[in-house]
Amino acid sequence: MAHALDRHLVLVGFMGAGKTTIGAEVARRLARPFRDVDRHIESVHGPISELFAQQGEAAFREIEANFVRDACSLGEPSVVAVGGGAVETRQLLEELDAFVVHLDVDVDTAWERVRASTRPLVQDESEFRARFARRQPLYEQVADTRAHDVDGVLLAAAGIRFASRNEARGDAVVADARVAELHSIPATHVVPAGEAAKTVAEAERLWRALRLDRSSMLVAVGGGSTTDLAGFVAATYMRGIAWIAVPSTLVGQVDAAIGGKTGIDLPEGKTLVGAFHWPTETVIDTTLLQTLPEEEWANGLAEVVKTGLLAGEPLWNLDPPEQVRRCAAFKATVCLRDPHEGGERAKLNLGHTFAHALEAASGYELPHGKALGLGLVAALRLSGLDEQVRMVEAVLRPQPVDVDRELAWQALLRDKKAKEGKPRLVLLEAPGSARIGVELEPEAVRAALDALIE
């Protein structure tokens, strides 16, 4: 597995890489315990400089190894920051069932950060630099990946990396037909673009066409519909095979391909059949966005606005590459905390209850971005946030749609979050503060839906 879902997340790196600072923030965002080797040793054995002086580095490494082993033997996944030299003397990290991230730092930055400290290995700059050079290849040997900051660690923990689509290797490739043509993707199976791919018929066609075994890897290249379909097929073929998501649209890169939710549509509702099946990794190649038509940018921008409302930050004002990174890190964090939508992950559906109802009523001809823009307006009106309604209207410019009101209402009542036939909504108390499972009078919900329809 190339991610830290249900596994300990171990941070390694040289002195001054920020393991304690970054590790504490990552643990806070993931709601995991944080276990820091240096802090533990100092709390039990006193200052590390004195321990080095009295017992030597070998004794320190032994204490360090025992702490890491004990920390990773606990059942609850945690974030563990190990000392900079842990990799120099033992192969413990290779033996543990943990996801290891190398917090990378250049030697000049590391020296500036620690030169004034009392650390025992910072007394001689030339030795400091020599030790840095010796350890770099060791970090690479034990680490599953590398990162430089908090978002980078969170992305890595979710198995998300920014790289060329060509680095996603598998035994079969399912690709959106248009994307395969535009980017010369060597697809073994092509599927229609958009929601037309998310059908029982397309899933059955893939099940019957695949020639894979349970150790095989399936790669999905395309928009959110392609990754939804291929991920669902991977989840169900031979009771589950590994897969890699390579999202080619803004929707996919900021939202749809992250977190392991897969599925197909039924005439009665969107993604009513599906499974949670986390991809082995998600490879984000932002160069794929260069061929996006304007409509697809609009679809993705709606998801960016939704994420910004949930995060309490105007992410829609960022440049596209930074939008992708920030939104992907936000969703990855929420999904790692709640991988099977047992609680707070439901907040990611802000606006989607209304959007999915409109899409279903249109026969899935209504673009997702237009539907979501309207859905956000409805959710924000019910939240009493007029300022945010005006922002959505200014940024996304949603327009009422011509669909059958009764079909839309019946689709809304069949939403996956409904309980005993009653809609349960995601609303906002304020930007950055979501309320999930909100039940309102059906008349109020119906009125909010009707206001979106011509």
N, C-alpha and C positions, 0 to 999 in steps of 0.2 A: 504494500500500500504506500502510495506517495503522498500521504496526508496524515494529519494528527487526529482524525475522528476517532474518539474512544481510545486514544493512546496518549501517553505522556509526551509532552513537548519539551525537549531538552535544548537549551541554548549553549553553544560553545563559541569560543572566540578569544582573541588575545586580550591582554590587559588594556582597558580603555575602550573596548568595543561597545560598552554600554549594556552589558548583560543584566546587571541589576536594575538599572533604570527602565530599559525596554522590557525586560522580563516582568517586572511588577505591573507595568501598564498593560501588557498583553494578558497577563493573568486576570487583571481587573476586567478587561473587556470580555474575556471568555468566561468570567465567573468561575475560575479555577483557583485552587490553592497555589501560592507561589512559594517555592522552596529554593533559597539561595545558599549555596555551599559556604561562601565566605562568611555570610552573616551567621549561619549556624555554628561554624567553627569558632568564630569570635565569641559568640554567646556562651559556648560550652568550655572552650579552652583558652580564652583570652586573646589578646592581639596576635594576629598572624605573624607579625615581625618577631615577637618573642618566641612563638612556637618554632619558627624557622631557626632562630638562634640557639634555642635549647635542645631541640630534637632533630632538626635538619629537614630538608625538603622531602625525603623519603617518608618520614612519619606523617608529614602534612598530606602527602598524596594518599597514604593508606586511610587516614581519617576521611579524606574527601571521597575516596572510592566507596567506603562503607556507607557514607551518607547518601550518595547517589543511588547505590544499590537499594538501600532501605526506602528511599523516596519513591523509586520506580517499582517497588514491590507492593505499594499501596494500591487498592482497587480504584480509587477515584482519580481520573486523569488530572494531572497537575502540570504546571510550568516549572521547570527546574533549570536554574542557572548554575553551571559548573565552573570551576576555576579555570583560568586560562591555560594552565599546564596539565590538565587532566589527561589530555591525549598523549602526552609525552612519555608516560610510563606504563600505561596499561591499555588493553583492548576492551575494557568494560563496556564502553558505549556501543560497540559492535554486537555485544551479547544481549543487550537489553531490548525489550519490545517497546521501543520509543521512537518518536520521530525527531531527528536531530537537525537543527538549523544552525549553520555557521553564521554568526554575526560578524560580517566582514568589516574591516577598517584598515585604512592605510597606515603605515608605520609612523609617518610624521604626525598624523592626527592622534594616534594612540600615545605617542611620546608627549605631545603637548598636554594631553588630558591627565597624564599620571606623573609627570616629571617632578611635581612638587609633593607627591605623596610619600608616605613612610613605608611603602611596600618593599619587601626585602629584595625583590628582583628588579628594582628601579634605581639602583644605586650607581649604575654605570651605563651610560648611553650606548656605547659600542656593544656591550654585551646584550643590552636590551634589543638592539636592532638585529644582532646575530640570532638571538633566541626567536625573535619574530620570524626571521627567514626559515629557521629550522621547523617551526611549528606549522607554517602555512600548509604544506602538503599533508600534514597529519590531520588538520581540520578537514581538509577536502576528503580524506579517506573515510573519516567517521561520519561526516554530515550527509544527510539526504539532499540538502539544498542550502542555499545561502540567502541572506537578506541583509539590509542596511538600516531599516527603521521599523517602527511599530507596524505600520500597514504592510510592509514587506513580510514580516514574520506571520501576520495574520493570513495574508494571501498564501504563503508557503504552507501554513498549517492546514489550509483548505485544499491543498493540492493544485493551486493556481499558479501558473508561471507565464510570463510574457516572453514569447519566443516565436520563431517562424513556424507556420503551420506544418512545414516539412519535418519538424522534429517529432511530430505525433506519429508513432509507428504502430501498426497493428496488423492483424491477419485478414481483416476485411474493412472496407471503407464505405460507409453510407454517406452520400452527399446530396445536397440540394442540386437538382439538375442545372439550374442557372449558375450557381456558384461553381460547380465542377467545370462548366464551360468557360466562365470568365477567368478562373484562376488555374486552369489546367490541373485540376485535382484528379489523381488516378483512382477514381471511384470504382469499386466493384459492384456497387448497387446505387442507383440514383432514385430519388424520390421527388415528388412535386414540391414546388415552392409553397410556403405559407401553410395555412390551416388544412389545405387539401392533403397534406402529408399525414395528418394526425387522425387517421381513420382505422377502423378494424380491418378493412380490406388491405390497406398498405402494411399494417403490422403483420397480417397473415402472409402477405406476399413475401415479406422479408424472412419470417420464420421458415417458410418453405424453401426459400432460395439459399439460405445460409448453409455453409458446409464447414462448420466449426466444431471444436470440442470444448470441454469445460475449462481448459487452460488457455483458450484463445482470447485475443483482445480485439474488440470492435471499436473502430474510430468513427465518430460522427462529425461531419463538416457541414455547417449551414446555420441557418437562423434558429430561433427558439423552437419552432415547430419541428425542425429536423432533429435537434438534440432531444426534444421531448419524445419523439417517436423512437429514435434509435436507442435512447436510454431505456425506454420501456421494453423494447424488444430484447435488449441485453439483460434486463432484469428478469425476464420470463423465459428466454431461450435456455433450454437445459437447466432450468431452475436458477439461472443467473450466471452470466459471464462478465468479465471485466470490460470496461469501456473507457474511452477517452473522448471528451467533448472539445471540439474546436469551433467555437461560435464565430460566425462571419458577419453578424449584424450588431448594431449598437444594443438592441434589446437583449441579444444573447450574451454579449460581453459584460453588460452591467447587471444582468438579472437572470435571464432564463436558463443559462447553462451552468449556473452556480448553485450548489446545495443539494443536488441529487433528486429533485422532484421530477418525475417523468410521467408521461401519460398520453392518452389519445382522447379524442372528442366523441361524443354521441350526439345525435340530433337533439336530445333533450337538454344537453348542457356541455360546457367546455371542460375538458380534462376530467370527466367523471370516472374514467377508468385509468388507473395509474399505479405507480409504486415508488417508494423511496429507494433509490439505487445510486449511491454516491459514485461519481466517476473516479477512476484511479487518479486521473489528473485532468485539469482543464487548461488547455493551451490557448492563450489569447494572443492573436496576431493582429495588431491594430492596422496593419497595412491592408487587411481585407476590407476595411471600412471605406477605402478610397473609391470603390466602385458602387457604393450604396446609392440608390436613387433617393430623391428628396423625401419621398413618403416614408422610407425606412428610417431616415434620420429623425423624422417626426415621431415615429413609433418609439424609437429609443429615447428621445428627449422626454417623452411622457414618463418613462421609467426612471430617468434621471431626476425629474421633478419629484416624483413619488419618494425616491430615496432621500432626496434633500429635505423634504418635509419630515420624514421619519428621523433623519439625523439632526435636524434643526440647523442645517447649513445650506446656503444657496449654491449647491453643487452645479446647478444649471448654468451658472456664470463662468465656470471653469472651461479651459480649452478641452477639446474632446479626449486627448490621451489621459489628462488628469481626471476628467470625469469618469472615464472607464476605471482607472485605478482606484479612485476613492469609493465609487459605488460598489465595485467588486469587493473591496475590502470590507465595506459596511455589511453587505449581504453575507459574505463569508463568515464574518464574526457572529451574526445572528444565527446562521444555520449551524455553526459549530456548537453554539450553546444549546440549540434545540433542533437536532437533525431530523426528527420525525414530526415536527409541528405539534408537539404536545402542549405548547404554551405560547411563549412570546413570538415565535416565528410567524404566527398568524398575522402579526402586524404588517408583514410584507405584502399582505393582500389589501392594503389601503386603496380604496377606489375600485378594486377588482370585482367586488360583488355586483356592482352596477355595470361595470364594463363587460363582464362575462355574459350577463343577461342580455345586454344590447347586441353583443356579438352573436349569441345563439339565435336571437330573434331575427337577425339579418341573414341567417343561413351561413354565418361566418364570412360574409362578404365585407363586413365593416372592418377596416384596419384596426389593429390592436391599439395603436397610439391614439386614434380618434376616440375609440371607446373608453380608453383609460382617462383621457383628458376630461371627458364628460363624467366618468365615475369619480374622479377626484373632486370635481365641482360639487357633485351630490354629497359626497362624504364630508366635505368641508362646510357646506351649507348646514348639514345636520349637526356638525360640530360647533356651529356658531362662530366660525372663523372667517369673517367677511374679508379681512385684509388678504388672507391666503387665497380666497376665492378669486379676488381681483388679480392676484399674481398669476394664478393658473390661467385665467382668461387672457392675460397679457402675453404670457410666454407660449402657451399651447394653442390659443384661439379656438377652443372647441365650439362646434356648432351643433344644434339639435339635429337628430337623425330621423329618418322616415322608416320606422319599423312598427310592427304590430305590437300595440301596448300589452295586450293580454299574453301574447307569446313571451314577451320580455318579462312580464310579472311571473309567469309560471316557471321560466328559467331561473329567475332570481330565487324563487321558493325552493328550487332543487339545488341551490348552491351547496357546495360541500361543507360549508361552515354552518348551515342552517341546522336547527335542533327542533325536533317535533314539529316540523313544518313552519317554524318561525325564523325569519332572517336574523342572523347575528352579524353585526357589522364591526368594522374597524374604523374608529373615529379618532380625532386628535383633541387632546385637552389644550395643547399648544404645540408649535413646531418642536420636534424632538421628544414629545411625550404622547405616546399612543395609548388608546384604550381598545382592548380586544374583547370580542364576545358581547358587544353591546346590543341589547334587545330594545327596540323602540316599538311603539304602536304601529301595527301594519299599515294603518292609514297614512302615517307620516312617511314611512318608507316608500309606499306606493306613490305618494305625491312627489317625492324627490325623484323617483324614477320617471314618472310622467313628464316632469319638467325638462327632461333630457330629450324628449321625443316630439317631433313636429306634430 
